[in-house]
Amino acid sequence: MAAKIRPKTGNSGTSGDSETLSRDRSKSTWPTENTDIARWTDKYFVLTKQAVEKFGDVAVTYAVFMRRPVVSAPRLAVDWLNEMARQRGTNFDIDLRYPEGKWVGAGEPILYLTGPLFHLVDLETLLLQKLGPCCVAAYNAYSMCADMPGTAFMAMDARHCAGTDMADMMAYAASVGSERARRKVGAIGFTGNATDATAHYFGNEAGQGTMPHAFIGYAGSTLRAAEMFDEAFPDTPMTVLVDYFGQEISDSLAVSKRFPHRVETGTLAMRLDTPGSRYIEGLDPSASYAVLERHAPDAVRGYRSESELSYLVGAGVTAAAIWRLREALNQGGYQKVRIVASSGFGPTKCRILAEASTPVDVIGTGSYLPSTWSETYATADIVEYDGVARVKIGREFLLRK
């Protein structure tokens, strides 16, 4: 029997239903067999389940919450609960207080989960794992997209994830945060990602991307790599990495000159991924300040922390670096060549680049992943036993109102 998701009560928004939450998604790879769940859940939950079986079951209600503001991203957790209810032949009542994409305050229950204690107690560990990281990553993704509404984002988190389950959760989270930014500020948001397995979260059939640094090294030159890619994939839009040899400006101009048809049709882009150990070709601290003085003079005149200032005029992929590449391309007559930027693009960096009106078309990022993992810890407390309100002292704020 499937878990029942019922509309929330109160005034924090309206709830979706299980069909909406589960639309056309790949099946969960998380444990669903009882033996696997027993192996992966905290031992005291397993012992509690055995004791409840001996002394008698009771209907309980859990309040599930987080200690920091987040964007609700419950679909994967709810899908898993649905599957567990079906396999166990029972009913779970899910009172979803904050539907997918809603902002949730610290300490506010995202959902209330009601059902037999025997069937719920051993699910808590895996449920919390499936919920907390998604909600924080969705919050971060939303912040980035909202700060740079005119820029497209590409999710490149897979290589930074601890396994395929995390990669699935993080891609889902990016899609939730992105959709909220579209709804709230009209942002372009995340338009794709790097892997086929999670492309469906962005409405795509396949992942996106053209060439890694290894392909540039294999080809021996940036221009030759572009020629090889064009010959192998003539109908595919091409994004060329231009930092391998430290000649970001020269190689960008050389590739643009070589492919006038791609320039004209808008199927050519240059990707900056310069490491933070050096400046892009032709820039140093003073030249970086000069670039911003020409294009965004107010960006460096307010108070900045050291890290914020580094995003503007420091080494690596900065506002000044992107402005310099755009300037060079425009001067060469390549206004239609797009700029893709990657390397450390998290919420703070996006906010600073937005303040400098940085002309970047696409940002490739995995840095919306939670940087402080302790902030991803979701928590659950039982707040009702057979309909009687009861919770440990100090958690009275969780009682259902």
C-alpha positions as CSV (number, residue, x, y, z in Angstrom):
1,M,0.0,0.0,0.0
2,A,1.4,3.4,-1.0
3,A,2.2,6.0,1.6
4,K,-0.4,8.7,1.8
5,I,0.7,12.3,1.4
6,R,-2.0,14.7,2.7
7,P,-2.1,18.4,2.4
8,K,-0.6,20.4,5.2
9,T,-2.6,22.5,7.6
10,G,-1.7,26.0,8.5
11,N,-0.6,28.9,6.3
12,S,2.8,28.0,5.0
13,G,1.8,27.1,1.4
14,T,0.0,24.3,-0.3
15,S,1.1,20.8,-0.6
16,G,1.7,18.7,-3.7
17,D,0.7,15.0,-3.9
18,S,2.7,11.8,-4.3
19,E,2.1,11.7,-8.1
20,T,3.7,15.1,-8.5
21,L,6.6,14.3,-6.2
22,S,7.3,11.1,-8.1
23,R,6.9,12.1,-11.7
24,D,9.1,10.1,-14.1
25,R,12.1,9.7,-11.9
26,S,14.5,6.8,-11.8
27,K,13.9,4.2,-9.0
28,S,15.7,4.7,-5.7
29,T,19.0,2.8,-5.3
30,W,18.7,3.1,-1.5
31,P,18.1,0.0,0.6
32,T,14.5,-1.3,0.6
33,E,15.0,-4.9,1.8
34,N,14.6,-5.4,5.5
35,T,18.0,-7.1,5.9
36,D,19.8,-4.2,4.2
37,I,17.9,-1.6,6.2
38,A,18.9,-3.4,9.4
39,R,22.5,-3.3,8.4
40,W,22.5,0.4,7.4
41,T,20.4,1.9,10.2
42,D,21.5,2.8,13.7
43,K,21.5,-0.2,16.0
44,Y,19.3,1.3,18.7
45,F,16.6,1.7,16.1
46,V,16.9,-2.0,15.3
47,L,16.7,-3.0,18.9
48,T,13.7,-0.7,19.4
49,K,11.9,-2.4,16.5
50,Q,12.5,-5.8,18.2
51,A,11.2,-4.5,21.5
52,V,8.1,-3.0,19.9
53,E,7.4,-6.3,18.3
54,K,7.5,-8.0,21.7
55,F,5.5,-5.4,23.7
56,G,3.0,-4.2,21.2
57,D,2.9,-1.6,18.4
58,V,1.7,2.0,18.6
59,A,0.9,4.7,16.1
60,V,3.5,7.5,16.2
61,T,4.0,10.8,14.5
62,Y,7.5,12.1,13.7
63,A,8.4,15.7,13.1
64,V,11.2,16.0,10.6
65,F,13.2,19.3,10.6
66,M,16.5,21.0,10.1
67,R,18.4,23.5,12.2
68,R,19.1,26.0,9.5
69,P,17.0,27.7,6.7
70,V,16.7,25.5,3.6
71,V,14.7,25.0,0.5
72,S,12.4,22.0,0.8
73,A,13.6,19.1,-1.5
74,P,11.6,16.1,-0.1
75,R,10.9,14.1,-3.3
76,L,13.5,11.5,-3.0
77,A,12.8,10.9,0.6
78,V,9.1,10.7,0.0
79,D,9.5,8.3,-2.9
80,W,11.6,6.0,-0.7
81,L,8.9,6.1,2.0
82,N,6.3,5.3,-0.6
83,E,8.3,2.3,-1.6
84,M,8.9,1.2,1.9
85,A,5.1,1.4,2.7
86,R,4.3,-0.6,-0.4
87,Q,6.9,-3.3,0.5
88,R,5.7,-3.5,4.1
89,G,2.0,-3.6,3.3
90,T,1.2,-0.7,5.5
91,N,0.2,3.0,5.4
92,F,2.3,6.0,6.2
93,D,0.5,9.4,6.5
94,I,2.8,12.2,5.3
95,D,1.7,15.7,6.3
96,L,4.0,17.7,4.0
97,R,4.2,21.2,5.5
98,Y,6.6,22.6,3.0
99,P,6.2,21.2,-0.6
100,E,9.1,21.0,-3.0
101,G,10.8,24.4,-3.7
102,K,9.4,26.2,-0.6
103,W,11.7,28.1,1.8
104,V,11.8,26.5,5.2
105,G,12.9,28.3,8.4
106,A,15.3,26.8,10.9
107,G,13.5,24.4,13.2
108,E,10.3,24.3,11.2
109,P,9.1,20.7,10.5
110,I,9.3,20.0,6.8
111,L,6.9,17.1,7.3
112,Y,5.1,15.1,9.9
113,L,5.2,11.3,9.3
114,T,2.6,9.1,10.9
115,G,2.4,5.3,11.0
116,P,3.1,2.2,13.0
117,L,6.2,2.6,15.1
118,F,7.3,-1.0,14.2
119,H,7.4,0.0,10.5
120,L,8.9,3.5,11.0
121,V,11.5,3.3,13.7
122,D,14.2,1.5,11.6
123,L,13.7,3.9,8.6
124,E,14.7,7.1,10.4
125,T,18.4,6.9,9.7
126,L,18.0,6.5,5.9
127,L,15.2,9.0,5.7
128,L,17.3,11.7,7.3
129,Q,20.2,10.9,5.0
130,K,18.0,11.3,2.0
131,L,16.5,14.6,3.1
132,G,19.0,17.0,4.7
133,P,21.7,17.2,2.1
134,C,19.2,17.8,-0.7
135,C,17.5,20.7,1.1
136,V,20.8,22.5,1.8
137,A,22.1,22.0,-1.8
138,A,18.7,23.2,-3.1
139,Y,19.1,26.3,-1.0
140,N,22.6,27.0,-2.3
141,A,21.6,26.4,-5.9
142,Y,18.7,28.8,-5.5
143,S,20.9,31.5,-4.1
144,M,23.3,31.2,-7.0
145,C,20.7,31.2,-9.7
146,A,18.8,34.1,-8.1
147,D,21.9,36.2,-7.8
148,M,22.8,35.7,-11.5
149,P,19.4,35.4,-13.1
150,G,20.7,36.1,-16.6
151,T,23.3,33.3,-16.5
152,A,22.7,29.7,-17.3
153,F,24.2,27.1,-14.9
154,M,25.4,23.6,-15.6
155,A,25.6,21.0,-12.7
156,M,29.1,19.6,-12.6
157,D,28.9,18.1,-9.2
158,A,29.3,14.4,-10.0
159,R,33.1,14.2,-9.5
160,H,32.8,15.8,-6.1
161,C,30.1,13.4,-4.8
162,A,30.7,10.5,-2.5
163,G,29.1,7.9,-4.7
164,T,26.2,7.6,-7.1
165,D,23.5,8.0,-4.5
166,M,24.9,11.4,-3.5
167,A,25.3,12.4,-7.2
168,D,21.6,11.6,-7.7
169,M,20.6,13.7,-4.6
170,M,22.7,16.7,-5.6
171,A,21.5,16.8,-9.2
172,Y,17.9,16.6,-7.9
173,A,18.7,19.4,-5.4
174,A,20.1,21.7,-8.2
175,S,16.9,21.2,-10.2
176,V,14.7,22.1,-7.2
177,G,16.7,25.3,-6.3
178,S,16.9,26.2,-10.0
179,E,13.1,25.9,-10.4
180,R,12.5,28.1,-7.4
181,A,14.8,30.8,-8.8
182,R,12.9,30.7,-12.1
183,R,9.6,31.1,-10.3
184,K,10.8,33.8,-8.0
185,V,13.0,36.0,-10.1
186,G,12.7,34.7,-13.7
187,A,16.2,33.2,-13.6
188,I,17.5,31.0,-16.4
189,G,18.9,28.6,-13.7
190,F,20.4,25.2,-14.3
191,T,19.8,24.1,-17.9
192,G,21.7,20.8,-17.7
193,N,24.3,18.7,-16.0
194,A,27.4,16.6,-16.8
195,T,26.1,13.0,-16.6
196,D,23.4,11.0,-18.5
197,A,22.2,9.3,-15.3
198,T,20.8,12.5,-13.8
199,A,20.0,14.5,-16.9
200,H,16.3,13.8,-16.5
201,Y,16.1,16.2,-13.5
202,F,16.8,19.0,-16.0
203,G,14.4,17.8,-18.6
204,N,17.2,16.4,-20.8
205,E,17.9,13.0,-22.2
206,A,21.7,13.2,-21.8
207,G,24.4,15.0,-20.0
208,Q,26.3,17.9,-21.5
209,G,29.9,18.8,-22.0
210,T,32.5,18.8,-24.8
211,M,36.1,18.4,-23.7
212,P,38.2,18.0,-20.5
213,H,41.7,19.2,-20.1
214,A,42.9,15.7,-20.9
215,F,41.6,16.2,-24.4
216,I,43.7,19.4,-24.9
217,G,46.8,17.5,-23.6
218,Y,46.0,14.7,-26.0
219,A,45.7,17.0,-29.0
220,G,48.9,18.9,-28.1
221,S,47.4,22.4,-28.6
222,T,44.1,24.1,-27.9
223,L,43.5,24.8,-31.5
224,R,44.2,21.3,-32.6
225,A,41.8,20.0,-29.9
226,A,39.1,22.2,-31.3
227,E,39.7,21.0,-34.8
228,M,39.6,17.4,-33.7
229,F,36.3,17.9,-31.8
230,D,34.8,19.7,-34.7
231,E,35.7,16.9,-37.1
232,A,34.4,14.2,-34.7
233,F,31.2,16.1,-33.7
234,P,30.4,18.6,-36.5
235,D,26.8,19.1,-35.4
236,T,27.5,19.5,-31.7
237,P,27.9,23.0,-30.1
238,M,31.6,23.3,-29.0
239,T,33.0,24.7,-25.8
240,V,36.7,24.9,-25.8
241,L,38.9,24.9,-22.7
242,V,41.4,27.7,-23.1
243,D,43.5,27.7,-19.9
244,Y,45.6,24.5,-20.5
245,F,48.6,26.3,-21.9
246,G,48.0,29.6,-20.0
247,Q,47.1,31.4,-23.2
248,E,43.5,32.1,-22.5
249,I,43.3,35.2,-24.7
250,S,45.5,34.1,-27.6
251,D,43.9,30.6,-27.9
252,S,40.4,32.0,-27.7
253,L,41.1,34.4,-30.6
254,A,42.9,31.6,-32.6
255,V,40.0,29.2,-32.2
256,S,37.4,31.9,-33.0
257,K,39.3,32.8,-36.2
258,R,39.5,29.2,-37.2
259,F,35.8,28.6,-37.0
260,P,33.9,31.6,-38.5
261,H,30.8,29.5,-39.1
262,R,30.5,28.4,-35.5
263,V,31.1,32.0,-34.5
264,E,28.3,33.2,-36.7
265,T,25.8,30.5,-35.7
266,G,26.5,30.9,-32.0
267,T,27.7,27.3,-31.5
268,L,31.2,28.3,-30.2
269,A,32.1,29.0,-26.5
270,M,35.3,29.5,-24.6
271,R,35.6,28.0,-21.1
272,L,37.8,29.6,-18.4
273,D,38.9,27.1,-15.8
274,T,42.2,28.8,-14.8
275,P,43.5,27.6,-11.4
276,G,43.8,30.0,-8.5
277,S,47.6,29.6,-8.7
278,R,47.9,32.1,-11.5
279,Y,46.3,34.9,-13.4
280,I,44.9,34.5,-16.9
281,E,47.1,35.6,-19.8
282,G,47.9,39.3,-19.7
283,L,46.5,39.9,-16.2
284,D,48.1,40.7,-12.9
285,P,46.7,42.6,-9.9
286,S,47.1,46.0,-11.3
287,A,45.8,45.0,-14.8
288,S,42.9,43.3,-13.1
289,Y,41.9,46.5,-11.3
290,A,42.2,48.4,-14.6
291,V,39.9,46.0,-16.3
292,L,37.2,46.5,-13.7
293,E,37.7,50.2,-13.7
294,R,36.8,50.1,-17.4
295,H,33.7,47.9,-17.1
296,A,32.5,47.8,-13.4
297,P,34.2,50.6,-11.4
298,D,31.9,50.4,-8.5
299,A,32.5,46.7,-7.9
300,V,35.8,47.3,-6.0
301,R,35.1,50.5,-4.3
302,G,32.9,49.2,-1.4
303,Y,34.1,47.2,1.5
304,R,35.3,43.7,0.6
305,S,36.6,40.8,2.6
306,E,39.9,39.3,1.3
307,S,38.0,36.3,-0.2
308,E,35.4,38.6,-1.9
309,L,38.1,40.8,-3.3
310,S,39.9,37.7,-4.7
311,Y,36.8,36.9,-6.7
312,L,37.0,40.3,-8.4
313,V,40.7,40.9,-9.0
314,G,42.6,37.8,-7.8
315,A,44.1,34.9,-9.6
316,G,42.1,32.3,-11.4
317,V,38.6,32.8,-12.8
318,T,37.5,36.2,-11.6
319,A,35.3,39.0,-12.7
320,A,38.3,40.7,-14.1
321,A,39.4,37.6,-16.0
322,I,35.9,37.1,-17.6
323,W,35.6,40.8,-18.4
324,R,39.1,40.7,-20.1
325,L,38.2,37.7,-22.2
326,R,34.9,39.3,-23.3
327,E,36.7,42.5,-24.1
328,A,39.3,40.7,-26.3
329,L,36.6,38.7,-28.1
330,N,34.6,41.7,-28.8
331,Q,37.6,43.6,-30.1
332,G,38.3,40.7,-32.4
333,G,34.8,40.9,-33.8
334,Y,33.7,37.7,-32.0
335,Q,30.7,39.1,-30.1
336,K,28.7,35.9,-30.6
337,V,31.3,33.7,-29.0
338,R,30.0,32.7,-25.6
339,I,31.9,32.5,-22.3
340,V,31.6,29.6,-19.9
341,A,33.3,29.8,-16.5
342,S,34.1,27.2,-13.9
343,S,36.3,26.8,-10.9
344,G,35.0,27.4,-7.4
345,F,31.6,29.0,-8.3
346,G,29.6,28.8,-5.0
347,P,26.9,31.2,-3.7
348,T,29.3,33.9,-2.5
349,K,31.4,34.0,-5.7
350,C,28.2,34.2,-7.8
351,R,27.0,37.1,-5.7
352,I,30.2,39.0,-6.1
353,L,30.4,38.4,-9.8
354,A,26.8,39.6,-10.1
355,E,27.7,42.8,-8.4
356,A,30.4,43.3,-11.1
357,S,27.9,42.7,-13.9
358,T,30.2,40.0,-15.1
359,P,29.5,39.0,-18.7
360,V,29.4,35.2,-18.3
361,D,26.9,33.1,-20.3
362,V,27.2,29.8,-18.5
363,I,28.7,28.8,-15.1
364,G,29.7,25.2,-14.6
365,T,29.6,24.4,-10.9
366,G,29.6,21.7,-8.3
367,S,30.2,24.2,-5.5
368,Y,26.5,24.4,-4.6
369,L,27.2,21.2,-2.8
370,P,27.0,21.9,1.0
371,S,30.4,23.1,2.2
372,T,29.7,22.6,5.9
373,W,28.3,19.1,6.1
374,S,27.1,19.4,9.7
375,E,24.5,21.9,8.4
376,T,22.9,19.1,6.3
377,Y,21.9,17.0,9.3
378,A,18.1,16.6,9.3
379,T,16.6,15.5,12.6
380,A,13.4,13.6,13.5
381,D,11.6,13.4,16.8
382,I,8.4,11.5,17.7
383,V,5.8,14.1,18.8
384,E,2.7,11.9,19.2
385,Y,2.0,8.4,20.5
386,D,-1.4,7.1,19.6
387,G,-2.5,10.6,19.0
388,V,-1.3,11.9,22.3
389,A,1.2,14.8,22.1
390,R,4.5,13.9,23.7
391,V,8.0,15.0,23.0
392,K,11.3,15.3,24.9
393,I,11.8,18.5,26.9
394,G,13.2,21.3,24.7
395,R,11.5,20.2,21.5
396,E,8.0,21.4,22.3
397,F,8.3,23.7,19.3
398,L,7.9,20.6,17.1
399,L,4.4,19.8,18.3
400,R,1.9,19.8,15.5
401,K,-0.3,22.9,15.5
